[in-house]
Amino acid sequence: MIIRILSFFLFINSIFLYAEKVDLQISIKNGTKNIAGRAETLRILDLSSGMTPIFTRENVSGKFTLKNIEVPEKAPVLIQLSYEGNNYNKIVPPVPEMRKALQEITVFDRGASFSEMKINSLIQITRREESLEVYKLFVIDNTSLPPKTFFPDSKPVEIYIPENASEISAQLKQQGSKMGIPLNLQEKGKEGRTLGRAILPGKSEIHIFFLIPVKNPSDAKFTDKLLFDTNNSYRPIFFQPKDLSLNFGKAKAEKLEKDIPGDMGAYKLNYSGKETVEITISGDAVLKPRESHGKETRRKLVNGNIFTSSTKSLLGVFAVFGLLLSLSFIFVYRQSRV
């Protein structure tokens, strides 16, 4: 008990010891009307302590200065604006020059239609000894003019995730932002999981990761549908190890041979409307997890990236903008040490 009390007072002391007061200059612009903008709520969040609120103000607009805001001296803070049901974020690093600079944040009105969303997607499958790791990437281009946010409130937009999926995680990465926004895909719609987040003008990415348990070879399969990315009728399917065999039932698939990383295989899978496609993976090859300090580490989704271990990461930088115009596609593969 004494240790806990001492720890508590040390924690409180550290807060005051490493806090400083700053003046934050903020300018809000409405990117839809190209005028000074407003927000229903402004929050300053401490990123060093799980996004703890430091300061809140209602109904802000235009250009203004927040005086004597107490922030952590050596940790970044997040300025978050809430406008028409969507959050707009900007990180302010713990650098004096950057904290003194004008923090410009652009907000957008609602009103973009689903027809103005240009969506491409891909799937990556990794065969493990006891599971399939499935990673889905959606690249979304909100082409609305004037630029507006798309918010699926009148008709829910759904993303298909198979019933036997587990450990589901998802993030939205917006254009110009280095932070992945966690998505809650637990609410089920008619055919998939509903997307309850606004899509800003420009390019955004939705990263989804889940596991398919595999107790025996016959379990190495899952179903898929095109629900969200209805602009196109096909998507690339990447898989590893490359020695595996994939079967797509009645769906048509073409093996891709060019511009594929050496440790992967790939298909171009054609879907027919919203029909369910069953993807079956066969073969004895499995990709063993890398080890960290003698323990196996599982892949997890962090800030829009897939981390395979504590020492190396497979970055999800798949660009598929040219795929639908021809059989060619752009595939950028980077592996870096953390």
C-alpha positions as CSV (number, residue, x, y, z in Angstrom):
1,M,0.0,0.0,0.0
2,I,2.8,2.4,0.9
3,I,4.5,1.7,-2.4
4,R,1.3,2.5,-4.3
5,I,0.9,5.8,-2.4
6,L,4.5,6.8,-3.1
7,S,4.1,5.8,-6.8
8,F,1.0,8.0,-7.0
9,F,2.7,11.0,-5.5
10,L,5.7,10.5,-7.7
11,F,3.4,10.4,-10.7
12,I,1.6,13.6,-9.7
13,N,5.0,15.3,-9.0
14,S,6.2,14.3,-12.5
15,I,3.2,15.9,-14.1
16,F,3.9,19.2,-12.5
17,L,7.7,18.9,-12.9
18,Y,7.5,18.4,-16.6
19,A,4.6,20.7,-17.5
20,E,4.8,24.1,-19.1
21,K,2.3,26.8,-20.1
22,V,2.1,27.8,-23.7
23,D,0.0,30.1,-25.9
24,L,-1.5,28.1,-28.8
25,Q,-2.4,30.1,-31.9
26,I,-5.1,28.3,-33.9
27,S,-6.7,29.1,-37.3
28,I,-9.8,27.2,-38.6
29,K,-10.6,27.3,-42.3
30,N,-13.7,25.9,-44.0
31,G,-12.3,24.1,-47.0
32,T,-15.7,23.7,-48.6
33,K,-16.6,27.3,-48.7
34,N,-13.0,28.6,-48.6
35,I,-13.8,31.0,-45.7
36,A,-13.0,31.1,-42.0
37,G,-14.2,27.9,-40.3
38,R,-15.8,27.0,-37.0
39,A,-16.0,23.9,-34.8
40,E,-18.5,22.8,-32.2
41,T,-15.8,21.6,-29.8
42,L,-12.1,22.1,-29.5
43,R,-10.0,19.7,-27.3
44,I,-6.3,19.7,-26.4
45,L,-5.2,16.1,-25.7
46,D,-2.1,14.8,-24.0
47,L,-0.7,12.0,-26.2
48,S,1.8,10.8,-23.5
49,S,-1.0,9.6,-21.3
50,G,-3.5,7.9,-23.5
51,M,-5.0,11.1,-25.1
52,T,-6.0,12.6,-21.8
53,P,-8.0,15.9,-22.2
54,I,-6.0,18.9,-21.1
55,F,-8.4,21.7,-22.3
56,T,-11.8,21.9,-23.8
57,R,-13.7,24.9,-25.4
58,E,-17.1,24.9,-27.1
59,N,-18.0,26.9,-30.3
60,V,-14.7,28.2,-31.7
61,S,-14.2,29.9,-35.0
62,G,-11.7,31.7,-37.2
63,K,-8.3,32.7,-35.8
64,F,-7.7,32.9,-32.0
65,T,-5.2,32.2,-29.3
66,L,-5.5,29.9,-26.3
67,K,-3.6,31.5,-23.5
68,N,-1.5,29.7,-20.8
69,I,-2.5,26.2,-21.7
70,E,-0.6,23.7,-19.5
71,V,1.0,21.0,-21.6
72,P,3.6,18.3,-21.1
73,E,7.0,19.8,-21.7
74,K,8.5,16.9,-23.5
75,A,5.5,15.2,-25.1
76,P,3.3,16.1,-28.1
77,V,-0.2,17.3,-27.8
78,L,-3.1,16.8,-30.2
79,I,-5.5,19.6,-31.2
80,Q,-8.8,18.0,-32.0
81,L,-11.8,19.9,-33.6
82,S,-15.3,18.4,-33.8
83,Y,-17.3,19.7,-36.7
84,E,-20.5,18.2,-38.2
85,G,-19.9,14.9,-36.6
86,N,-16.3,14.5,-37.6
87,N,-13.0,15.0,-35.8
88,Y,-10.1,16.9,-37.3
89,N,-6.7,16.4,-35.7
90,K,-3.3,18.1,-35.7
91,I,-0.3,17.0,-33.6
92,V,1.9,19.7,-32.1
93,P,5.4,18.3,-31.3
94,P,7.2,19.4,-28.1
95,V,9.4,21.8,-30.0
96,P,9.2,25.5,-28.9
97,E,9.2,26.9,-32.5
98,M,6.4,24.6,-33.5
99,R,4.3,25.3,-30.4
100,K,4.6,29.0,-31.1
101,A,3.7,28.7,-34.8
102,L,0.1,29.2,-36.1
103,Q,-1.7,25.8,-36.1
104,E,-3.9,25.8,-39.2
105,I,-6.7,23.2,-39.4
106,T,-9.2,22.8,-42.3
107,V,-12.7,21.5,-41.8
108,F,-15.2,20.5,-44.4
109,D,-19.0,20.5,-44.7
110,R,-20.9,17.3,-45.1
111,G,-22.6,16.4,-48.4
112,A,-20.4,14.2,-50.6
113,S,-22.2,11.3,-52.2
114,F,-21.1,7.7,-52.4
115,S,-20.8,8.0,-56.2
116,E,-18.0,10.5,-55.6
117,M,-15.9,7.9,-53.8
118,K,-13.4,6.1,-56.0
119,I,-12.4,3.0,-54.2
120,N,-9.7,0.4,-54.9
121,S,-8.7,-2.5,-52.6
122,L,-6.5,-5.5,-52.1
123,I,-6.1,-8.5,-49.8
124,Q,-3.0,-10.0,-48.4
125,I,-3.1,-13.5,-46.9
126,T,-0.4,-15.0,-44.8
127,R,-0.5,-18.7,-43.9
128,R,0.6,-19.5,-40.3
129,E,0.6,-22.9,-38.6
130,E,-2.6,-22.3,-36.7
131,S,-4.2,-19.4,-38.6
132,L,-4.6,-17.3,-41.7
133,E,-3.6,-13.7,-41.2
134,V,-5.8,-11.6,-43.5
135,Y,-5.0,-7.9,-44.3
136,K,-7.4,-5.8,-46.3
137,L,-6.5,-2.3,-47.7
138,F,-9.0,0.1,-49.1
139,V,-7.7,3.2,-50.9
140,I,-10.4,5.8,-51.1
141,D,-10.4,9.0,-53.2
142,N,-13.1,11.4,-52.2
143,T,-13.4,13.5,-55.4
144,S,-16.3,15.8,-54.4
145,L,-16.3,19.3,-55.7
146,P,-16.5,21.6,-53.8
147,P,-14.7,19.3,-51.3
148,K,-17.1,17.8,-48.8
149,T,-17.0,15.0,-46.3
150,F,-18.8,11.7,-47.0
151,F,-20.7,10.5,-44.0
152,P,-22.8,7.3,-44.4
153,D,-25.7,8.3,-42.2
154,S,-28.7,8.0,-44.5
155,K,-27.5,4.6,-45.9
156,P,-24.9,2.7,-44.0
157,V,-21.8,1.6,-45.9
158,E,-20.7,-1.9,-45.1
159,I,-17.3,-3.7,-45.2
160,Y,-17.4,-7.5,-45.5
161,I,-15.6,-9.5,-42.8
162,P,-16.2,-13.3,-42.7
163,E,-18.1,-14.8,-39.8
164,N,-15.2,-17.0,-38.6
165,A,-12.8,-14.0,-38.3
166,S,-11.3,-13.2,-34.9
167,E,-9.0,-10.5,-33.5
168,I,-10.4,-7.9,-35.8
169,S,-8.7,-4.5,-35.9
170,A,-9.3,-1.6,-38.2
171,Q,-8.0,1.9,-38.8
172,L,-8.7,4.9,-41.0
173,K,-5.7,6.9,-42.2
174,Q,-6.7,10.2,-43.7
175,Q,-4.8,12.3,-46.2
176,G,-2.0,14.4,-44.6
177,S,-2.3,12.6,-41.2
178,K,0.3,10.5,-39.7
179,M,-2.1,9.0,-37.2
180,G,-4.4,6.0,-37.8
181,I,-7.9,6.5,-36.4
182,P,-9.2,3.3,-34.8
183,L,-12.5,2.0,-36.4
184,N,-15.1,0.1,-34.5
185,L,-16.5,-2.5,-37.0
186,Q,-18.4,-4.5,-34.4
187,E,-21.9,-3.3,-35.5
188,K,-23.3,-5.7,-38.1
189,G,-25.3,-4.6,-41.1
190,K,-27.2,-6.7,-43.6
191,E,-24.1,-8.2,-45.2
192,G,-21.1,-6.8,-43.4
193,R,-19.8,-4.5,-40.7
194,T,-20.9,-0.9,-40.8
195,L,-18.5,2.0,-41.4
196,G,-19.5,4.8,-39.1
197,R,-16.7,7.3,-39.9
198,A,-16.7,10.3,-42.3
199,I,-14.4,10.2,-45.3
200,L,-12.6,13.5,-45.9
201,P,-11.9,15.0,-49.3
202,G,-8.8,13.6,-51.0
203,K,-7.2,10.2,-50.5
204,S,-7.8,8.0,-47.4
205,E,-6.9,4.4,-46.5
206,I,-8.8,1.8,-44.5
207,H,-6.6,-0.9,-43.0
208,I,-8.3,-4.0,-41.7
209,F,-6.6,-7.1,-40.1
210,F,-8.2,-10.3,-38.8
211,L,-7.3,-14.0,-38.1
212,I,-9.0,-17.1,-39.5
213,P,-8.3,-20.0,-37.1
214,V,-6.9,-23.1,-38.8
215,K,-7.2,-26.4,-36.8
216,N,-6.7,-28.6,-39.7
217,P,-5.8,-28.1,-43.4
218,S,-9.5,-28.1,-44.5
219,D,-10.1,-25.0,-42.3
220,A,-7.7,-22.9,-44.3
221,K,-10.5,-20.9,-46.1
222,F,-12.7,-17.9,-45.7
223,T,-15.4,-16.0,-47.7
224,D,-15.2,-12.6,-49.2
225,K,-17.5,-10.1,-50.9
226,L,-17.4,-6.8,-52.6
227,L,-19.6,-4.5,-50.6
228,F,-17.7,-1.3,-50.0
229,D,-15.5,-1.1,-53.1
230,T,-18.3,-1.4,-55.7
231,N,-16.5,0.8,-58.2
232,N,-14.8,-2.3,-59.5
233,S,-15.5,-6.0,-60.0
234,Y,-12.0,-7.3,-59.1
235,R,-9.1,-6.9,-56.7
236,P,-5.6,-8.3,-56.3
237,I,-5.0,-11.1,-53.8
238,F,-1.4,-11.4,-52.5
239,F,-0.4,-14.4,-50.5
240,Q,2.7,-15.9,-48.7
241,P,4.4,-18.2,-48.7
242,K,4.4,-18.2,-52.5
243,D,4.4,-22.1,-52.6
244,L,0.7,-22.2,-51.5
245,S,-2.2,-22.9,-53.9
246,L,-5.3,-20.8,-53.9
247,N,-8.7,-21.9,-55.1
248,F,-11.6,-19.4,-55.7
249,G,-14.5,-21.8,-56.5
250,K,-16.6,-20.6,-59.4
251,A,-15.0,-17.1,-59.4
252,K,-12.5,-16.3,-62.2
253,A,-8.9,-15.6,-61.2
254,E,-5.8,-14.8,-63.2
255,K,-2.3,-15.5,-61.8
256,L,-0.1,-12.4,-61.8
257,E,3.6,-13.0,-62.5
258,K,5.1,-9.6,-62.9
259,D,6.2,-7.0,-60.3
260,I,5.4,-9.4,-57.4
261,P,7.8,-9.5,-54.4
262,G,10.0,-12.6,-54.5
263,D,8.4,-14.2,-51.4
264,M,4.8,-13.7,-52.5
265,G,2.3,-14.9,-55.1
266,A,-0.6,-13.0,-56.4
267,Y,-3.9,-13.3,-58.3
268,K,-6.3,-10.9,-59.9
269,L,-9.7,-12.1,-58.6
270,N,-12.9,-11.3,-60.5
271,Y,-16.1,-10.9,-58.4
272,S,-19.6,-11.2,-59.8
273,G,-21.8,-8.5,-58.2
274,K,-22.2,-9.2,-54.5
275,E,-21.9,-12.9,-54.7
276,T,-19.9,-14.6,-52.0
277,V,-16.5,-16.0,-53.1
278,E,-14.8,-18.7,-51.0
279,I,-11.0,-18.5,-50.9
280,T,-9.4,-21.8,-50.1
281,I,-5.7,-22.1,-49.3
282,S,-3.9,-25.4,-49.6
283,G,-0.3,-26.6,-49.3
284,D,2.1,-27.5,-46.6
285,A,4.0,-24.2,-46.6
286,V,3.6,-21.9,-43.6
287,L,5.3,-18.7,-42.6
288,K,6.7,-19.0,-39.1
289,P,6.5,-15.9,-36.9
290,R,9.7,-14.2,-36.1
291,E,10.9,-14.5,-32.5
292,S,11.5,-11.7,-30.0
293,H,13.4,-12.6,-26.9
294,G,12.6,-16.3,-27.3
295,K,8.8,-15.7,-27.7
296,E,6.8,-15.8,-30.9
297,T,5.2,-12.5,-31.8
298,R,2.0,-12.1,-33.7
299,R,1.3,-9.5,-36.3
300,K,-0.7,-6.5,-35.2
301,L,-2.0,-3.3,-36.8
302,V,-0.4,-0.1,-35.5
303,N,-1.1,3.3,-37.0
304,G,-2.1,1.8,-40.3
305,N,0.9,-0.5,-40.6
306,I,1.3,-4.3,-40.1
307,F,4.1,-5.1,-37.7
308,T,5.3,-8.7,-37.9
309,S,7.7,-8.5,-35.0
310,S,9.5,-6.1,-32.7
311,T,12.5,-5.9,-35.0
312,K,11.0,-5.8,-38.5
313,S,7.8,-4.6,-40.1
314,L,6.0,-5.2,-43.3
315,L,4.7,-1.7,-44.2
316,G,1.3,-1.7,-45.9
317,V,2.2,0.7,-48.7
318,F,0.2,-0.9,-51.6
319,A,-0.7,1.6,-54.3
320,V,-3.4,0.3,-56.7
321,F,-4.5,3.4,-58.5
322,G,-3.6,2.1,-62.0
323,L,-4.9,-1.4,-61.5
324,L,-8.4,-0.9,-62.8
325,L,-7.3,0.6,-66.1
326,S,-5.1,-2.4,-67.1
327,L,-3.6,-5.6,-65.8
328,S,-0.7,-3.7,-64.5
329,F,-0.5,-2.3,-61.0
330,I,1.8,-0.4,-58.7
331,F,3.1,-2.4,-55.8
332,V,5.5,-0.7,-53.3
333,Y,7.0,-3.0,-50.8
334,R,9.2,-1.8,-48.0
335,Q,10.7,-3.6,-45.1
336,S,12.5,-1.7,-42.4
337,R,14.0,-2.3,-39.1
338,V,12.3,-0.6,-36.1
